[in-house]
Amino acid sequence: MGKTQGRPFQLSVNASLEAGFQDSRIAPDGGLVELRELGKRFGFLSWLLMLVRQKTTWSPAVISGELWRLLINIGRYREILNLLKLRPFAEIAQKNPGFAFIYLVPNYLARGFTGTECVSCFLHHYRRIHAVLSESVLRQILQGYVTLYEIVEGGNRFAFTMGLPERMGDMEGELSLDLRVDGKKVFNLCFTIVPGWVVKAEVPEILLITHLQGVKGSKTQIKLARNALHDYSPRAMLLAALQGIADAFEISEIGAVCATKQRAYTKECAAILKSGYDEFFDKVGMVKTSAGFYFSPIPIEGKPLASLKGREKSRARTRRAMRQQIQLASAAFLLGAVDRAAHSSSGAVNSSPVPGTVESRPSPIFSPPPDCDLTL
């Protein structure tokens, strides 16, 4: 799927992408020298301030726990330093020093991950997107967003875009897949490419969904999208686009966290999170494991059309055709970027511009988690 662009991460120039699948649980071999270097380069104080913003209360036990998570993974910081030397990532780290420490935020991605699992997810994800995407496309994704697919219907624009989450401090995913109506984000899915062993999967890696909800005040736009895209569920539309992303990265399985593993989980939010996550994943045919994750191979099959009748069957056929169109278009956009990356690395002087719309916005900032909300 193309060679690594730019300065590779601990790989030779001709290294296979299989290196990105290797188990990254490496024994500590760094030391306080690496910690001091990382703190000096990217702002240890910024990390501490970020953690303070993530916690409403602190105690000696909490503080010592967070410091312990930092110290037991100190052997991994040499890897992170090398990763952050790559230009697309270095630019983000300079603007937001806490980027180097985001995996240390309590309940990073989901509840229950160990410190080793968190840092492994962070490294695996950024290694993979750097290995597959060209530097120009990666920079566009990290500093703004790219439009994977867009439909114009009834005078309105419906777009599926991908970029960094706007609220990086939430840490509910390293990439944000959004449904936008006339430029406004109305529904959001966050995901991360994680090693399979972290979520007890039997595949080398998986696209893990950790956030899936609507934006407050967007019910009118969501209704427009449902009508134009012939689908009752924005979640299903985004899931179709995510399968296209998985196809481009040659990832065979999608996973998702259950309601109780959500970072935003509280007893007050339990019912609405169960409805927005568990019930949806059950409905589309994903299977929940004893580890608390939903899994499904790609493509997600759903209910057989033969089990439906009459108008219901006709509507289901229309929905599936649209979802397939979204999936194929999303894959085609990224595969086009991969092809250009391979062409560029083979000796071409200039690569062609990436097709599709590329938008810029200020770099994401760290901010407190939002209130519990799952707009349908």
C-alpha positions in Angstrom: 0.0 0.0 0.0 2.9 2.3 -0.6 6.1 3.1 1.1 6.6 5.2 4.2 6.8 8.9 3.3 9.3 11.2 5.0 11.6 10.1 7.7 10.5 6.6 8.8 9.9 5.6 12.4 12.6 3.0 13.3 12.2 1.3 10.0 14.4 1.2 6.9 13.2 3.0 3.9 12.1 -0.2 2.3 10.5 -1.7 5.4 7.3 -3.6 5.0 4.1 -2.2 6.5 3.9 -5.4 8.5 6.4 -3.7 10.8 3.5 -1.6 11.9 1.7 -4.7 13.1 4.5 -5.8 15.5 3.6 -6.1 19.1 5.0 -2.9 20.6 5.2 -4.0 24.2 8.9 -3.3 24.6 10.6 -3.5 28.0 11.7 -0.2 29.5 15.2 0.8 28.3 15.2 4.5 28.5 15.3 6.3 31.8 14.9 9.7 33.3 17.2 11.1 30.6 14.4 10.4 28.0 11.8 11.8 30.3 13.8 15.0 30.9 14.3 15.4 27.1 10.7 14.9 26.4 9.6 17.3 29.1 12.1 19.9 27.8 11.0 19.5 24.2 7.3 19.4 24.6 6.4 20.8 28.0 6.1 18.6 31.0 4.2 21.4 32.7 1.7 21.4 29.8 1.0 17.7 30.5 0.4 18.4 34.2 -2.0 21.3 33.4 -3.8 19.1 30.9 -4.3 16.4 33.6 -5.6 19.0 36.0 -8.2 20.0 33.5 -9.3 16.4 33.1 -9.9 15.8 36.8 -12.4 17.6 39.0 -10.7 16.3 42.2 -7.2 15.3 43.1 -5.7 13.4 46.0 -2.2 12.1 46.8 -3.3 8.6 45.6 -4.5 10.0 42.2 -1.4 12.1 41.7 0.9 9.2 42.5 -1.1 6.9 40.3 -0.7 9.2 37.3 3.0 9.6 37.9 3.3 5.8 38.2 1.7 5.4 34.8 4.2 7.9 33.4 7.2 6.1 35.0 6.3 2.5 34.1 6.2 3.5 30.4 9.3 5.5 30.4 11.0 3.0 28.2 8.6 3.9 25.4 9.6 7.6 25.3 12.4 7.0 22.9 9.9 5.7 20.4 7.6 8.7 21.0 10.5 11.1 20.6 11.4 9.6 17.2 7.7 9.7 16.2 7.4 13.3 17.1 10.5 14.2 15.0 8.4 13.5 11.9 7.4 16.8 10.4 3.6 16.5 10.4 3.6 15.4 14.1 6.3 17.9 15.1 4.2 20.7 13.9 1.2 19.6 16.0 3.5 19.1 19.1 4.9 22.6 18.8 1.4 24.1 18.8 0.1 21.8 21.5 2.9 20.4 23.7 0.5 18.2 25.5 0.1 16.1 22.3 3.2 14.2 23.4 1.3 13.1 26.6 -2.3 12.7 25.5 -2.2 8.9 26.1 -1.6 9.6 29.8 -5.0 11.3 30.2 -7.1 9.2 32.7 -9.3 6.7 30.8 -7.6 7.5 27.5 -9.8 6.1 24.7 -11.8 3.9 27.1 -12.1 2.9 30.7 -9.9 0.0 31.8 -6.8 0.3 29.5 -3.5 0.0 31.2 -0.7 2.4 30.8 1.1 0.0 28.4 -2.0 -0.5 26.4 -2.6 3.3 26.1 0.9 4.1 24.9 0.8 1.1 22.5 -2.4 2.4 20.9 -1.0 5.9 20.5 2.2 4.7 18.9 0.5 2.1 16.7 -2.1 4.6 15.4 0.4 7.3 14.4 2.8 4.8 12.9 0.1 3.4 10.7 -1.3 6.6 9.4 2.3 7.9 8.7 3.2 4.6 6.9 0.1 4.7 4.7 -0.6 8.3 3.9 1.6 10.8 2.1 3.1 13.7 4.2 0.9 16.2 2.4 -2.4 14.3 3.0 -1.4 13.6 6.6 -0.7 17.3 7.3 -4.1 18.2 5.8 -5.8 15.7 8.2 -3.8 16.8 11.2 -4.2 20.5 10.6 -7.7 20.6 9.2 -9.9 18.0 7.6 -10.4 16.3 4.3 -13.7 15.6 2.6 -13.9 11.9 1.8 -17.3 12.1 0.1 -19.8 14.8 -0.6 -23.4 14.8 -2.0 -25.3 17.9 -3.1 -29.1 17.4 -2.8 -31.9 19.9 -2.7 -29.5 22.8 -2.5 -27.7 21.4 0.6 -24.2 19.9 0.9 -23.8 16.7 2.8 -20.2 15.8 3.4 -18.2 13.1 5.2 -15.0 14.5 6.5 -12.0 13.2 8.5 -9.5 15.1 10.7 -8.4 15.4 14.3 -11.1 15.8 17.0 -11.8 19.4 17.7 -11.6 18.7 21.5 -8.5 16.7 21.8 -8.7 16.8 25.6 -11.7 14.5 25.5 -9.4 11.7 24.1 -12.2 9.6 22.8 -10.3 8.9 19.6 -7.3 10.0 17.6 -9.3 10.7 14.4 -12.7 12.2 13.9 -15.1 11.1 11.2 -17.8 13.7 10.8 -21.1 14.2 9.0 -21.4 17.8 7.9 -24.5 19.6 6.5 -23.7 22.8 4.6 -20.3 22.9 6.4 -21.7 22.4 9.9 -20.7 19.3 11.8 -23.9 17.5 13.0 -22.7 14.0 13.9 -19.4 12.7 14.9 -17.6 9.3 15.2 -14.1 9.1 16.8 -11.8 6.1 16.2 -8.2 4.9 16.6 -6.2 2.2 14.8 -5.2 0.0 17.7 -3.3 -3.3 18.1 -5.6 -6.3 18.2 -4.1 -7.6 21.4 -5.2 -4.5 23.3 -8.9 -5.3 22.8 -8.4 -9.1 23.0 -9.0 -9.5 19.2 -7.5 -12.2 17.1 -6.5 -9.9 14.3 -3.3 -7.8 14.1 -5.1 -4.5 14.3 -8.6 -3.1 14.5 -10.4 0.2 13.9 -11.8 1.0 17.4 -14.8 3.3 17.7 -14.8 5.1 21.0 -17.2 8.0 20.4 -20.4 8.2 18.4 -22.9 11.0 18.9 -24.7 14.0 17.5 -23.9 17.7 18.0 -26.3 19.7 20.1 -28.7 21.9 18.2 -28.4 19.9 14.9 -31.7 18.1 14.7 -32.9 20.1 11.7 -29.7 19.4 9.8 -29.8 15.7 10.8 -33.3 15.4 9.5 -32.2 16.9 6.2 -29.3 14.4 6.0 -31.7 11.5 6.7 -34.0 12.5 3.9 -31.3 13.2 1.4 -29.2 10.1 2.1 -32.3 7.8 2.4 -31.2 6.6 5.9 -32.8 6.7 9.3 -29.5 6.6 11.1 -26.5 9.1 10.9 -24.6 6.5 12.9 -25.1 3.9 10.1 -23.9 6.5 7.5 -20.7 7.2 9.5 -20.2 3.5 10.0 -20.3 3.0 6.2 -17.6 5.7 5.7 -15.5 4.1 8.5 -15.6 0.7 6.6 -14.3 2.6 3.6 -11.4 3.9 5.7 -10.7 0.3 7.0 -10.7 -0.9 3.4 -8.0 1.7 2.4 -5.8 0.6 5.4 -6.5 -3.1 4.7 -8.0 -3.6 8.1 -10.4 -6.5 8.2 -12.3 -5.8 11.4 -14.1 -2.9 13.2 -14.5 -2.7 17.0 -16.3 -0.5 19.4 -16.4 0.1 23.2 -19.6 -0.7 25.1 -21.5 1.9 27.1 -19.8 1.1 30.4 -16.4 1.5 28.9 -17.1 5.0 27.6 -15.0 7.8 29.1 -18.2 9.8 29.7 -20.0 7.0 31.5 -21.8 7.8 34.7 -24.9 6.3 36.3 -26.9 9.4 35.2 -25.8 8.8 31.5 -26.1 5.0 31.6 -29.4 4.6 29.8 -28.7 7.1 27.0 -25.2 5.7 26.5 -26.6 2.1 26.3 -29.2 3.3 23.7 -26.7 5.2 21.6 -23.9 2.6 21.7 -24.8 -0.9 22.8 -28.3 -1.1 21.2 -27.0 0.4 18.0 -24.1 -2.0 17.7 -26.4 -4.9 18.5 -28.9 -3.7 15.8 -26.3 -3.5 13.0 -25.0 -7.0 13.8 -21.8 -6.5 15.8 -21.1 -9.0 18.5 -20.2 -8.1 22.1 -17.3 -10.0 23.7 -16.6 -10.8 27.4 -13.9 -8.1 27.3 -16.6 -5.4 26.8 -16.0 -4.6 23.1 -18.2 -5.0 20.0 -16.5 -6.7 17.0 -17.5 -7.3 13.4 -15.7 -8.3 10.3 -15.9 -6.0 7.3 -18.3 -5.6 5.6 -20.9 -5.5 8.4 -23.6 -7.6 6.9 -26.7 -6.6 8.9 -30.1 -8.2 8.6 -30.6 -10.3 5.4 -32.8 -8.6 2.8 -34.6 -11.9 2.3 -36.0 -11.5 5.8 -37.8 -8.3 4.9 -40.9 -7.8 2.9 -42.6 -5.2 0.7 -41.9 -1.6 1.2 -39.6 -2.3 4.1 -37.4 -4.4 1.8 -37.4 -1.7 -0.8 -36.3 1.0 1.7 -33.6 -1.3 3.1 -32.2 -1.9 -0.4 -32.1 1.9 -1.0 -30.3 2.5 2.3 -27.8 -0.2 1.6 -27.0 1.1 -1.8 -26.3 4.5 -0.3 -24.2 3.1 2.4 -22.2 1.1 -0.1 -21.7 4.3 -2.2 -20.4 6.1 0.9 -18.1 3.2 1.8 -16.7 2.9 -1.7 -16.2 6.7 -2.1 -14.4 7.0 1.2 -12.1 4.1 0.3 -11.5 5.5 -3.1 -10.4 8.9 -1.8 -7.8 7.4 0.6 -6.6 4.8 -1.9 -6.1 7.6 -4.3 -3.9 9.3 -1.7 -2.0 6.1 -1.1 -1.4 5.6 -4.9 0.0 9.1 -5.1 2.2 8.5 -2.1 3.6 5.3 -3.7 4.1 7.1 -7.0 5.9 9.9 -5.3 8.2 7.6 -3.4 9.0 5.7 -6.6 10.9 8.7 -8.0 8.3 11.1 -9.3 9.2 14.7 -8.9 5.8 16.0 -8.0 2.6 14.3 -6.9 -0.8 15.3 -8.0 -3.1 17.2 -5.6 -5.4 15.1 -3.5 -8.9 15.1 -4.9 -11.8 16.2 -2.8 -12.2 19.2 -0.5 -9.5 20.1 2.0 -10.5 22.5 4.8 -8.2 24.2 7.3 -9.0 25.1 10.9 -7.0 26.0 14.0 -5.1 23.1 15.5 -7.2 21.2 18.1 -6.8 22.4 21.7 -7.2 20.5 25.0 -10.4 21.1 26.8 -12.6 19.5 29.4 -15.0 16.6 28.5 -18.5 17.7 27.4 -21.7 16.9 29.2 -23.4 13.7 28.4 -25.3 14.1 25.2 -26.3 11.7 22.4 -28.3 13.5 19.8 -30.1 11.0 17.5 
